[in-house]
Amino acid sequence: MNKLKKAAWLGLVIPAATLFLQACVPVVATGAATGASVAYDRRTTGSVIDDQGIEFKASYAIYNNKEIYNQSHINVTSYNGVVLLTGETPSESLKQKVTAEVKAIPKVRRIHNELAIAAPSALPSRSSDAWITSKIKAKMTTDENTDPFHVKVVTERGVVYLMGMVSHAEADQAVNIVRNSAGVQRVVKIFEYTD
């Protein structure tokens, strides 16, 4: 290959490779971040993957049941095979149908159905709940006795649900942080204790 053709070929290949690699950086960074969080999690890697699968399968089952989906607002959170259902549905019978849908999913060990019998919440209520959750997680991050990676925080209608694998002392500290946060109506512990 003569020098001119070689220079033209490199002029095309190098920018194309650079663009391709730049597109890969977020994927590699995300994979590394996920790997780091899994390595730090008290659950096994298999349990973390199982929990993600449970959440996906439960959401998909609820979506496919149009009777439930069209009338309800439902959030599914799984931690170590323990499933928390939050949100709103208009009747007790639909609430029980949601439980039945989730119970059929493999690797679900326990279900906490905290669905309220009510119309689906409005966007301002959901935004307030998200704000409460983020404030609590920020407080946990700055507290030297609480590890935000070991406590999952879910807020629905001002009620804060705490999940995770923690010691009794860690649970007490997390509850104390939540109780001293503005907008919290009630705290519900769904912990598994390590001690």
Residue pairs with C-beta under 8 A, 6 or more apart in sequence:
1 9
37 149
38 45
38 48
40 149
41 48
41 149
41 150
42 150
42 164
42 165
42 194
43 51
43 79
43 80
43 165
47 80
47 81
50 78
50 81
50 107
51 78
51 79
51 80
51 81
52 78
53 107
54 76
54 78
54 81
54 83
54 105
54 107
54 108
55 76
55 77
55 78
57 105
58 76
58 78
58 83
58 101
58 102
58 105
59 76
61 101
61 102
61 104
61 105
62 68
62 69
62 72
62 74
62 76
62 98
62 101
63 69
65 97
65 101
67 94
67 97
68 74
68 89
68 94
68 97
68 98
68 101
71 89
71 90
71 94
71 120
72 87
72 88
72 89
72 90
72 94
72 98
72 115
72 120
73 87
73 88
73 89
73 120
73 121
74 85
74 86
74 87
74 88
74 89
74 98
74 115
75 85
75 86
75 87
75 154
75 156
76 83
76 84
76 85
76 102
77 83
77 84
77 86
77 152
77 154
77 161
77 163
78 84
78 108
79 152
79 163
79 164
79 165
79 190
80 109
80 165
80 192
81 107
81 108
81 109
81 110
82 109
82 110
82 111
82 112
82 163
82 190
82 192
83 102
83 108
83 110
83 111
83 112
84 112
84 114
84 154
84 161
84 163
84 190
85 98
85 99
85 102
85 111
85 112
85 113
85 114
85 115
86 114
86 115
86 154
86 156
86 161
87 115
87 116
87 120
87 121
87 156
88 115
88 116
88 117
88 118
88 119
88 120
88 121
89 95
89 98
89 115
89 116
89 117
89 118
90 117
90 118
90 119
91 117
92 117
95 113
95 115
95 117
98 113
98 115
99 111
99 113
102 108
102 111
103 111
112 161
112 190
114 156
114 159
114 161
114 188
116 156
116 157
121 156
121 157
125 157
128 158
128 183
129 155
129 156
129 157
129 158
130 155
131 183
132 155
132 158
132 160
132 181
132 182
132 183
132 184
133 153
133 154
133 155
133 160
135 181
135 182
135 183
136 153
136 155
136 160
136 177
136 178
136 181
136 184
137 148
137 153
139 177
139 181
140 146
140 147
140 148
140 151
140 153
140 174
140 177
141 148
143 173
143 177
145 169
145 170
145 173
146 170
146 173
146 174
146 177
147 170
150 164
150 165
150 166
150 170
151 162
151 163
151 164
151 166
151 170
151 174
152 162
152 163
152 164
153 160
153 161
153 162
153 178
154 160
154 161
154 163
155 161
155 184
157 185
158 183
158 184
158 185
158 186
159 184
159 185
159 186
159 187
159 188
160 178
160 181
160 184
160 186
160 187
160 188
161 188
161 190
162 171
162 174
162 175
162 178
162 187
162 188
162 189
162 190
162 191
163 190
163 191
164 174
164 191
164 192
165 191
165 192
165 193
165 194
166 174
166 191
166 192
166 193
166 194
167 193
167 194
167 195
168 193
168 195
171 189
171 191
171 193
175 187
175 189
178 184
178 187
179 187
